[in-house]
Structure formats: structure tokens, C-alpha cells
Amino acid sequence: MAYNRNSPFNDLPNLPPQGFAESPEILRQLAKASRYLGELNGLCASLPDPQLLINTIVLQESKDSSAIENIVTTQDELYKAAIEEGTASPAAKEVLSYREALYVGLEKMKAQENLLLTNTMVDIVQHIKRNKSGIRNATGTALKNAINGEVIYTPPCCENILREKLAALEQFINNPETSPLDPLIKMALIHYQFEAIHPFHDGNGRTGRILNALYLVQQELLLQPVLYLSSYIVKYKTEYYQLLRGVTEKENWHDWVMYLLTALIETAQLTTKKIRAMLSLKEDFENQMKQALGSSFSYELLQLLFTIPYLKIELLEKRKIAHRQTASLWLKKLADAKILRPNKMGRTTYFVNYKLMELLSSD
């Protein structure tokens, strides 16, 4: 049956695509993507405390992935919300929910013998949306042009069909015998397929991008889900959606796979560059903090500065790094030495690792 964008795409074929072949162009791009991803993974493996930087990188990925869905928050608002979520804006809360969902998905995958299953996907979207979202079971779902209301794509319907397609996708993800294709090419196919199935009322794009990160960990291409992939999609958002449609309407897998491989190359390079710059900055901070604090230098405080760039006295108390008086003295000394920048908001003064914030915002 011919594809009709106004009717549910219940004939969406399962993976792998019939007739798809790795062109010389794809193979060249694949080699580069593998090399740069390997470099990033090697760097992560060499970190004495990977969790230190992962938290910050993942929060940046959460911010950009949410921005693709027009959920926009500033760096300042986001990091302030990370330490006192009760006062966060709805957008900041959604970004923090994305980060939580990624970690939940990672733990769920590990608990299920490293398998990525439908129930993992449901858990992820429920944490993103902070509700009990399940597989769609209502008619009438269609993706429309925001300006003129024209239907762009009508995904499959309803729950029984969606579960069948997700079960087939599970097999493609978890069973290497379903396809001899390289995992990075499979990642591009999986991402399209999940978005085309569109199993949830909302949160499909963010869930799909979390699945990308989890799949790379599952395939042992990354030790941790640190790839800053959404930064590329934000820059080339129009092309991202055009190429997804190109697969659906014209079976143009070649250009879609090339797009994702290019995204992997650029973001692996960017993430590697950022982590190296963060390590260098952390070393500089250690020397400067030892000068400013003398014998009271705290390595735990240094670690915290690179995990949460916004600090306040109460946070140091809560983390049992220092009592209130000591915490106040340390933060004042670091501000006087221009290591941190005080930022008063209402009754609270935040002490900002502004150099890290500038690094995270740079290309």
C-alpha cells in the first residue's frame, strides 16, 4: 500500500530496511565516526572520577535535547534549578527530568541483562513527563505543521500495532543476528524507526535521543552516556526533520545515515574537546584554590564546583563538606580571589563557577 501522510502508517516496515546498502561515502564517514567515538571513550576510561564530568555534560545534553522540542531554559536558570528544584520554571524542570530519565534508563538497561526493551522506553518517557504515560491507544494522532496545520505525518495506530512494531524494534536492537550492519549505522536506523513508530502522546523525540545514548553504552562504544549529540541536532534542526520525512516518503536512508554519522563525528569531537578543557580548568582551579584557602583547601569542594557550577552555603552544609561558618568563609575567599563570581538572587547569594559556565556554552 502506498504511503499516505493523512492515514496511520500501519505498514511501516520493520528493520533492517530492504535494499539498504552501505555506500563508499557511508563507509568513509563510518570509519571517522568510529575513530572519534573511540577517542572519546578512551578519554572517559582514563578519568579518575568519570561521574564528576558526566553529570555536567549530561545536563548540557538534556538542555539541548529539550530545546529541540522548543523547551528553552537559560544556563543560569538551569543550574540554579539543579540545586533547588522547588523554585524551578516548568522548562527547567523538564530539562532536569530528561537528565533523570537518562540515568533511570541506564540503570533499567543494566538491570535487564543489558537489554533495551519497551518497558525501558516507557520508564524513560514517564520520567521525562513526570506522569504515568503509556503506549498510545487513541486514534487521531498526527504530526502537523505548526504554522498552517497541514498534516506532515500520521504514525501507526493503535496500541496493539505499536507494541508489535516495538517488539520488532527490540529484536533489531538486542539481537545481533537480525543484521550484520555496524552498530553506528544501526543506531541511525533505530532512531528513525522509534520516531516513526511514535509510541507516546508526547516525549518521543527526547526518549529517542536518550535511546541513542543508551544504545552506544549497550554496544560498549561508550562507557558512559556522555555524547553531546543534541547540540548538533539543535544547529541543524530543519535538516533533521526533513531527513526523517525523506526516509518515510522516499526511503532515502542514505542521507539520513550520513546525517547521523556526521552528527556523531562532530559531537564526539566537541565532547572530547569540552572534557579536556574541563580537566585543564579543574587543574587550574586546584592550584588557585590552594592559594586562596591555604591549609583549609577542600578537594570535595573542588569536585563539587565541577559537578554543580552554582553553589550556595546551604549546599555545602547539605553535602557535609563544611559547617555553615566555614562554608561562608570559603566561598567568600574564592569570590575575593575571582575564582567564583557571587550572584545575589533575592535573599540567596549563589557563587558561580563562571569559567566552567563559559566553557560549557562555547562551541
C-alpha positions as a LaTeX table, in Angstrom:
\begin{tabular}{lrrr}
\hline
Residue & $x$ (\AA) & $y$ (\AA) & $z$ (\AA) \\
\hline
Met1 & 0.00 & 0.00 & 0.00 \\
Ala2 & 1.37 & 3.43 & $-0.94$ \\
Tyr3 & 2.34 & 5.76 & 1.89 \\
Asn4 & $-0.31$ & 8.38 & 2.69 \\
Arg5 & 0.67 & 11.01 & 5.25 \\
Asn6 & $-3.00$ & 11.51 & 6.23 \\
Ser7 & $-3.52$ & 7.86 & 7.23 \\
Pro8 & $-1.87$ & 5.93 & 10.09 \\
Phe9 & 1.36 & 4.40 & 8.79 \\
Asn10 & 0.50 & 0.89 & 9.98 \\
Asp11 & 2.52 & $-0.54$ & 7.08 \\
Leu12 & 5.75 & 0.94 & 8.48 \\
Pro13 & 8.29 & $-1.80$ & 7.60 \\
Asn14 & 10.37 & $-3.42$ & 10.31 \\
Leu15 & 14.15 & $-3.08$ & 10.34 \\
Pro16 & 16.50 & $-3.67$ & 8.62 \\
Pro17 & 15.37 & $-1.73$ & 5.53 \\
Gln18 & 15.04 & $-3.77$ & 2.38 \\
Gly19 & 17.70 & $-2.91$ & $-0.17$ \\
Phe20 & 19.78 & $-0.68$ & 2.10 \\
Ala21 & 23.47 & $-0.83$ & 1.25 \\
Glu22 & 26.49 & 0.89 & 2.78 \\
Ser23 & 27.83 & 3.19 & 0.07 \\
Pro24 & 31.56 & 4.07 & $-0.07$ \\
Glu25 & 30.58 & 7.52 & 1.25 \\
Ile26 & 28.82 & 5.99 & 4.26 \\
Leu27 & 31.75 & 3.65 & 4.95 \\
Arg28 & 34.23 & 6.55 & 4.93 \\
Gln29 & 32.02 & 8.52 & 7.33 \\
Leu30 & 31.55 & 5.42 & 9.48 \\
Ala31 & 35.33 & 4.99 & 9.84 \\
Lys32 & 35.68 & 8.60 & 11.01 \\
Ala33 & 32.77 & 8.30 & 13.44 \\
Ser34 & 34.24 & 5.12 & 14.94 \\
Arg35 & 37.64 & 6.77 & 15.36 \\
Tyr36 & 36.37 & 9.88 & 17.12 \\
Leu37 & 33.94 & 7.94 & 19.29 \\
Gly38 & 36.81 & 5.64 & 20.28 \\
Glu39 & 38.90 & 8.66 & 21.24 \\
Leu40 & 36.07 & 9.99 & 23.43 \\
Asn41 & 35.57 & 6.60 & 25.06 \\
Gly42 & 39.29 & 6.28 & 25.77 \\
Leu43 & 39.29 & 9.69 & 27.43 \\
Cys44 & 36.31 & 8.74 & 29.61 \\
Ala45 & 38.02 & 5.48 & 30.58 \\
Ser46 & 41.08 & 7.41 & 31.75 \\
Leu47 & 39.16 & 9.71 & 34.11 \\
Pro48 & 39.83 & 9.01 & 37.79 \\
Asp49 & 36.27 & 10.06 & 38.64 \\
Pro50 & 34.10 & 9.91 & 35.49 \\
Gln51 & 30.93 & 10.88 & 37.38 \\
Leu52 & 32.46 & 14.28 & 38.10 \\
Leu53 & 32.21 & 15.47 & 34.49 \\
Ile54 & 29.41 & 13.20 & 33.29 \\
Asn55 & 26.80 & 14.98 & 35.40 \\
Thr56 & 27.66 & 18.34 & 33.82 \\
Ile57 & 27.90 & 17.03 & 30.23 \\
Val58 & 24.61 & 15.13 & 30.57 \\
Leu59 & 22.86 & 18.26 & 31.84 \\
Gln60 & 24.04 & 20.14 & 28.75 \\
Glu61 & 22.73 & 17.31 & 26.55 \\
Ser62 & 19.41 & 17.49 & 28.44 \\
Lys63 & 19.20 & 21.23 & 27.81 \\
Asp64 & 19.82 & 20.91 & 24.06 \\
Ser65 & 17.59 & 17.87 & 23.59 \\
Ser66 & 14.74 & 19.76 & 25.27 \\
Ala67 & 15.47 & 22.85 & 23.14 \\
Ile68 & 14.78 & 20.75 & 20.01 \\
Glu69 & 11.20 & 20.44 & 21.35 \\
Asn70 & 11.09 & 24.24 & 22.00 \\
Ile71 & 11.55 & 23.74 & 25.75 \\
Val72 & 14.06 & 26.51 & 26.36 \\
Thr73 & 15.84 & 27.50 & 29.56 \\
Thr74 & 18.96 & 29.54 & 30.27 \\
Gln75 & 22.18 & 28.16 & 31.75 \\
Asp76 & 21.72 & 30.26 & 34.87 \\
Glu77 & 18.13 & 29.15 & 35.40 \\
Leu78 & 19.03 & 25.50 & 34.81 \\
Tyr79 & 21.95 & 25.27 & 37.22 \\
Lys80 & 20.07 & 27.21 & 39.87 \\
Ala81 & 17.20 & 24.75 & 39.47 \\
Ala82 & 19.61 & 21.82 & 39.80 \\
Ile83 & 20.24 & 22.74 & 43.44 \\
Glu84 & 16.76 & 23.93 & 44.39 \\
Glu85 & 14.25 & 22.40 & 42.03 \\
Gly86 & 11.23 & 23.57 & 44.03 \\
Thr87 & 11.58 & 27.07 & 42.58 \\
Ala88 & 12.40 & 25.97 & 39.02 \\
Ser89 & 10.46 & 27.10 & 35.96 \\
Pro90 & 8.45 & 24.45 & 34.06 \\
Ala91 & 11.11 & 24.42 & 31.31 \\
Ala92 & 13.96 & 23.90 & 33.78 \\
Lys93 & 12.01 & 21.10 & 35.47 \\
Glu94 & 11.56 & 19.34 & 32.11 \\
Val95 & 15.29 & 19.58 & 31.40 \\
Leu96 & 16.12 & 18.11 & 34.81 \\
Ser97 & 13.54 & 15.38 & 34.18 \\
Tyr98 & 15.36 & 14.48 & 30.96 \\
Arg99 & 18.63 & 14.01 & 32.85 \\
Glu100 & 16.87 & 11.87 & 35.47 \\
Ala101 & 15.21 & 9.81 & 32.70 \\
Leu102 & 18.58 & 9.10 & 31.08 \\
Tyr103 & 20.01 & 7.79 & 34.34 \\
Val104 & 16.84 & 5.75 & 35.00 \\
Gly105 & 17.07 & 4.23 & 31.52 \\
Leu106 & 20.72 & 3.35 & 32.05 \\
Glu107 & 20.01 & 1.58 & 35.36 \\
Lys108 & 16.99 & $-0.22$ & 33.91 \\
Met109 & 19.02 & $-1.45$ & 30.93 \\
Lys110 & 21.77 & $-2.78$ & 33.22 \\
Ala111 & 19.18 & $-4.50$ & 35.43 \\
Gln112 & 17.67 & $-6.24$ & 32.37 \\
Glu113 & 20.87 & $-8.00$ & 31.25 \\
Asn114 & 21.85 & $-5.02$ & 29.12 \\
Leu115 & 18.70 & $-5.20$ & 27.01 \\
Leu116 & 16.80 & $-2.17$ & 25.72 \\
Leu117 & 13.14 & $-3.14$ & 25.97 \\
Thr118 & 9.75 & $-1.49$ & 25.54 \\
Asn119 & 9.31 & $-1.20$ & 29.30 \\
Thr120 & 12.62 & 0.74 & 29.42 \\
Met121 & 11.22 & 3.18 & 26.87 \\
Val122 & 8.03 & 3.57 & 28.90 \\
Asp123 & 10.03 & 4.22 & 32.08 \\
Ile124 & 12.08 & 6.86 & 30.27 \\
Val125 & 9.08 & 8.79 & 28.94 \\
Gln126 & 7.31 & 8.60 & 32.31 \\
His127 & 10.31 & 10.24 & 33.98 \\
Ile128 & 10.57 & 12.87 & 31.23 \\
Lys129 & 6.89 & 13.78 & 31.51 \\
Arg130 & 6.55 & 13.06 & 35.24 \\
Asn131 & 3.35 & 11.14 & 34.72 \\
Lys132 & 2.16 & 7.59 & 34.02 \\
Ser133 & 2.37 & 7.85 & 30.22 \\
Gly134 & 1.89 & 4.59 & 28.37 \\
Ile135 & 1.73 & 3.37 & 24.80 \\
Arg136 & $-0.75$ & 5.41 & 22.72 \\
Asn137 & $-4.15$ & 3.78 & 22.36 \\
Ala138 & $-6.24$ & 6.59 & 20.88 \\
Thr139 & $-6.96$ & 7.47 & 17.27 \\
Gly140 & $-6.34$ & 10.88 & 15.78 \\
Thr141 & $-2.62$ & 11.32 & 16.48 \\
Ala142 & $-0.92$ & 13.24 & 13.66 \\
Leu143 & 2.14 & 15.47 & 13.41 \\
Lys144 & 1.18 & 18.82 & 11.90 \\
Asn145 & 2.86 & 21.94 & 10.58 \\
Ala146 & 2.73 & 24.45 & 13.44 \\
Ile147 & 2.05 & 27.35 & 11.04 \\
Asn148 & $-0.65$ & 26.09 & 8.69 \\
Gly149 & $-1.93$ & 22.96 & 10.44 \\
Glu150 & $-1.10$ & 20.72 & 7.47 \\
Val151 & $-0.56$ & 17.04 & 8.39 \\
Ile152 & 3.11 & 16.12 & 7.96 \\
Tyr153 & 2.97 & 12.54 & 9.21 \\
Thr154 & 0.43 & 10.19 & 10.77 \\
Pro155 & 2.15 & 7.50 & 12.86 \\
Pro156 & 0.83 & 3.95 & 13.29 \\
Cys157 & $-2.24$ & 3.37 & 15.46 \\
Cys158 & $-3.11$ & 1.92 & 17.98 \\
Glu159 & $-1.63$ & 0.12 & 21.00 \\
Asn160 & $-1.61$ & $-3.45$ & 19.61 \\
Ile161 & 0.04 & $-2.29$ & 16.37 \\
Leu162 & 2.53 & $-0.09$ & 18.25 \\
Arg163 & 3.51 & $-2.93$ & 20.59 \\
Glu164 & 4.07 & $-5.25$ & 17.61 \\
Lys165 & 6.36 & $-2.69$ & 15.99 \\
Leu166 & 8.20 & $-2.00$ & 19.25 \\
Ala167 & 8.70 & $-5.76$ & 19.76 \\
Ala168 & 10.27 & $-5.99$ & 16.29 \\
Leu169 & 12.45 & $-2.97$ & 17.13 \\
Glu170 & 13.53 & $-4.67$ & 20.37 \\
Gln171 & 14.74 & $-7.63$ & 18.33 \\
Phe172 & 16.72 & $-5.39$ & 15.99 \\
Ile173 & 18.30 & $-3.54$ & 18.92 \\
Asn174 & 19.15 & $-6.51$ & 21.10 \\
Asn175 & 19.73 & $-9.44$ & 18.75 \\
Pro176 & 22.92 & $-9.01$ & 16.65 \\
Glu177 & 21.79 & $-11.81$ & 14.33 \\
Thr178 & 19.00 & $-9.62$ & 12.90 \\
Ser179 & 21.52 & $-7.59$ & 10.90 \\
Pro180 & 25.28 & $-7.58$ & 10.19 \\
Leu181 & 25.33 & $-3.77$ & 9.95 \\
Asp182 & 27.76 & $-1.76$ & 12.07 \\
Pro183 & 26.23 & $-0.57$ & 15.39 \\
Leu184 & 26.64 & 3.10 & 14.44 \\
Ile185 & 24.62 & 2.59 & 11.27 \\
Lys186 & 22.11 & 0.57 & 13.27 \\
Met187 & 21.82 & 3.48 & 15.71 \\
Ala188 & 20.71 & 5.75 & 12.86 \\
Leu189 & 18.13 & 3.17 & 11.71 \\
Ile190 & 16.87 & 2.62 & 15.26 \\
His191 & 16.45 & 6.34 & 15.85 \\
Tyr192 & 14.36 & 6.76 & 12.70 \\
Gln193 & 12.25 & 3.69 & 13.49 \\
Phe194 & 11.44 & 4.78 & 17.02 \\
Glu195 & 10.45 & 8.27 & 15.87 \\
Ala196 & 8.33 & 6.78 & 13.07 \\
Ile197 & 6.54 & 4.43 & 15.49 \\
His198 & 5.92 & 7.46 & 17.73 \\
Pro199 & 4.63 & 5.27 & 20.56 \\
Phe200 & 3.78 & 8.02 & 23.08 \\
His201 & 1.48 & 11.03 & 23.09 \\
Asp202 & 4.42 & 13.29 & 23.97 \\
Gly203 & 8.14 & 12.98 & 24.68 \\
Asn204 & 9.01 & 10.75 & 21.70 \\
Gly205 & 11.87 & 12.93 & 20.44 \\
Arg206 & 13.57 & 13.14 & 23.83 \\
Thr207 & 13.03 & 9.44 & 24.53 \\
Gly208 & 14.52 & 8.60 & 21.13 \\
Arg209 & 17.61 & 10.70 & 21.80 \\
Ile210 & 18.10 & 9.02 & 25.19 \\
Leu211 & 17.88 & 5.65 & 23.42 \\
Asn212 & 20.76 & 6.77 & 21.17 \\
Ala213 & 22.99 & 7.29 & 24.20 \\
Leu214 & 21.90 & 4.05 & 25.87 \\
Tyr215 & 22.47 & 2.06 & 22.69 \\
Leu216 & 26.06 & 3.30 & 22.44 \\
Val217 & 26.63 & 2.18 & 26.04 \\
Gln218 & 24.92 & $-1.16$ & 25.36 \\
Gln219 & 27.20 & $-1.75$ & 22.38 \\
Glu220 & 30.25 & $-0.87$ & 24.54 \\
Leu221 & 31.12 & 2.04 & 22.28 \\
Leu222 & 30.87 & 4.41 & 25.26 \\
Leu223 & 31.41 & 3.61 & 28.92 \\
Gln224 & 29.00 & 6.36 & 29.96 \\
Pro225 & 26.19 & 8.22 & 28.09 \\
Val226 & 28.26 & 11.39 & 27.62 \\
Leu227 & 27.82 & 12.09 & 23.91 \\
Tyr228 & 26.64 & 15.67 & 23.41 \\
Leu229 & 24.58 & 14.67 & 20.31 \\
Ser230 & 21.66 & 17.09 & 20.64 \\
Ser231 & 23.95 & 20.11 & 20.17 \\
Tyr232 & 24.34 & 19.08 & 16.51 \\
Ile233 & 20.60 & 18.49 & 16.03 \\
Val234 & 19.82 & 21.92 & 17.51 \\
Lys235 & 22.12 & 23.52 & 14.91 \\
Tyr236 & 20.65 & 21.52 & 12.03 \\
Lys237 & 17.10 & 21.03 & 13.28 \\
Thr238 & 15.33 & 21.73 & 9.96 \\
Glu239 & 17.52 & 19.22 & 8.15 \\
Tyr240 & 16.91 & 16.66 & 10.93 \\
Tyr241 & 13.14 & 16.73 & 10.37 \\
Gln242 & 13.45 & 16.91 & 6.57 \\
Leu243 & 15.64 & 13.81 & 6.50 \\
Leu244 & 13.29 & 11.88 & 8.79 \\
Arg245 & 10.50 & 12.68 & 6.31 \\
Gly246 & 12.81 & 11.72 & 3.45 \\
Val247 & 13.06 & 8.18 & 4.83 \\
Thr248 & 9.31 & 7.89 & 5.30 \\
Glu249 & 8.29 & 9.36 & 1.95 \\
Lys250 & 11.18 & 8.34 & $-0.34$ \\
Glu251 & 13.07 & 5.61 & 1.59 \\
Asn252 & 16.11 & 7.90 & 1.48 \\
Trp253 & 18.14 & 6.03 & 4.09 \\
His254 & 21.48 & 7.14 & 2.66 \\
Asp255 & 21.16 & 10.84 & 3.53 \\
Trp256 & 19.65 & 10.07 & 6.95 \\
Val257 & 22.51 & 7.72 & 7.89 \\
Met258 & 25.06 & 10.26 & 6.63 \\
Tyr259 & 23.43 & 12.95 & 8.79 \\
Leu260 & 23.62 & 10.84 & 11.96 \\
Leu261 & 27.21 & 9.73 & 11.28 \\
Thr262 & 28.21 & 13.36 & 10.75 \\
Ala263 & 26.44 & 14.26 & 13.99 \\
Leu264 & 28.40 & 11.53 & 15.78 \\
Ile265 & 31.71 & 12.80 & 14.37 \\
Glu266 & 31.14 & 16.45 & 15.25 \\
Thr267 & 29.69 & 15.82 & 18.69 \\
Ala268 & 32.32 & 13.23 & 19.65 \\
Gln269 & 34.98 & 15.81 & 18.78 \\
Leu270 & 33.11 & 18.56 & 20.64 \\
Thr271 & 32.54 & 16.41 & 23.74 \\
Thr272 & 36.20 & 15.31 & 23.80 \\
Lys273 & 37.30 & 18.94 & 23.49 \\
Lys274 & 34.98 & 20.05 & 26.31 \\
Ile275 & 36.05 & 17.26 & 28.68 \\
Arg276 & 39.74 & 18.03 & 28.08 \\
Ala277 & 39.11 & 21.73 & 28.64 \\
Met278 & 37.20 & 20.93 & 31.84 \\
Leu279 & 40.07 & 18.79 & 33.11 \\
Ser280 & 42.54 & 21.58 & 32.39 \\
Leu281 & 40.30 & 24.13 & 34.11 \\
Lys282 & 39.91 & 21.84 & 37.12 \\
Glu283 & 43.70 & 21.59 & 37.43 \\
Asp284 & 43.99 & 25.39 & 37.29 \\
Phe285 & 41.27 & 25.72 & 39.92 \\
Glu286 & 43.04 & 23.30 & 42.24 \\
Asn287 & 46.18 & 25.45 & 42.20 \\
Gln288 & 44.25 & 28.71 & 42.63 \\
Met289 & 42.08 & 27.31 & 45.43 \\
Lys290 & 45.12 & 26.07 & 47.33 \\
Gln291 & 46.49 & 29.60 & 47.21 \\
Ala292 & 43.18 & 31.17 & 48.27 \\
Leu293 & 42.26 & 28.68 & 51.01 \\
Gly294 & 45.68 & 27.58 & 52.19 \\
Ser295 & 45.67 & 24.64 & 54.58 \\
Ser296 & 41.85 & 24.55 & 54.59 \\
Phe297 & 41.75 & 23.59 & 50.89 \\
Ser298 & 38.99 & 21.03 & 50.31 \\
Tyr299 & 39.19 & 18.56 & 47.44 \\
Glu300 & 35.49 & 17.78 & 47.96 \\
Leu301 & 34.68 & 21.44 & 47.31 \\
Leu302 & 36.75 & 21.37 & 44.12 \\
Gln303 & 34.84 & 18.27 & 42.96 \\
Leu304 & 31.51 & 19.93 & 43.72 \\
Leu305 & 32.47 & 23.04 & 41.71 \\
Phe306 & 32.75 & 20.86 & 38.59 \\
Thr307 & 29.61 & 18.87 & 39.29 \\
Ile308 & 27.33 & 21.81 & 40.14 \\
Pro309 & 28.64 & 25.16 & 38.86 \\
Tyr310 & 26.20 & 27.08 & 41.10 \\
Leu311 & 26.97 & 26.82 & 44.83 \\
Lys312 & 25.46 & 28.29 & 47.96 \\
Ile313 & 26.34 & 27.96 & 51.62 \\
Glu314 & 23.44 & 25.60 & 52.36 \\
Leu315 & 24.58 & 23.18 & 49.63 \\
Leu316 & 27.99 & 22.74 & 51.25 \\
Glu317 & 26.24 & 22.08 & 54.55 \\
Lys318 & 23.85 & 19.59 & 52.94 \\
Arg319 & 26.72 & 17.71 & 51.27 \\
Lys320 & 28.56 & 17.64 & 54.63 \\
Ile321 & 31.56 & 19.38 & 53.08 \\
Ala322 & 31.65 & 22.16 & 55.68 \\
His323 & 29.67 & 23.73 & 58.51 \\
Arg324 & 27.89 & 26.99 & 57.74 \\
Gln325 & 30.58 & 29.36 & 59.05 \\
Thr326 & 33.38 & 27.53 & 57.25 \\
Ala327 & 31.35 & 27.28 & 54.03 \\
Ser328 & 30.64 & 31.01 & 54.13 \\
Leu329 & 34.33 & 31.81 & 54.68 \\
Trp330 & 35.50 & 29.50 & 51.86 \\
Leu331 & 33.04 & 30.88 & 49.30 \\
Lys332 & 33.88 & 34.49 & 50.22 \\
Lys333 & 37.62 & 33.81 & 49.83 \\
Leu334 & 37.03 & 32.15 & 46.43 \\
Ala335 & 34.93 & 35.13 & 45.31 \\
Asp336 & 37.60 & 37.59 & 46.51 \\
Ala337 & 40.20 & 35.64 & 44.51 \\
Lys338 & 37.95 & 35.89 & 41.38 \\
Ile339 & 37.70 & 32.10 & 41.23 \\
Leu340 & 33.93 & 32.26 & 41.75 \\
Arg341 & 31.52 & 35.06 & 40.94 \\
Pro342 & 28.84 & 35.97 & 43.54 \\
Asn343 & 25.33 & 36.36 & 42.13 \\
Lys344 & 22.64 & 37.57 & 44.53 \\
Met345 & 19.09 & 36.46 & 43.72 \\
Gly346 & 16.51 & 37.52 & 46.25 \\
Arg347 & 17.82 & 36.61 & 49.68 \\
Thr348 & 20.26 & 33.99 & 48.41 \\
Thr349 & 23.78 & 34.56 & 47.12 \\
Tyr350 & 24.99 & 31.97 & 44.63 \\
Phe351 & 28.68 & 31.51 & 43.93 \\
Val352 & 29.11 & 30.70 & 40.25 \\
Asn353 & 31.91 & 28.78 & 38.57 \\
Tyr354 & 31.63 & 31.25 & 35.70 \\
Lys355 & 34.66 & 29.93 & 33.82 \\
Leu356 & 33.07 & 26.48 & 33.62 \\
Met357 & 29.78 & 28.04 & 32.53 \\
Glu358 & 31.58 & 29.91 & 29.73 \\
Leu359 & 33.32 & 26.71 & 28.66 \\
Leu360 & 30.06 & 24.76 & 28.54 \\
Ser361 & 28.40 & 27.49 & 26.46 \\
Ser362 & 31.20 & 27.66 & 23.90 \\
Asp363 & 31.32 & 25.75 & 20.62 \\
\hline
\end{tabular}
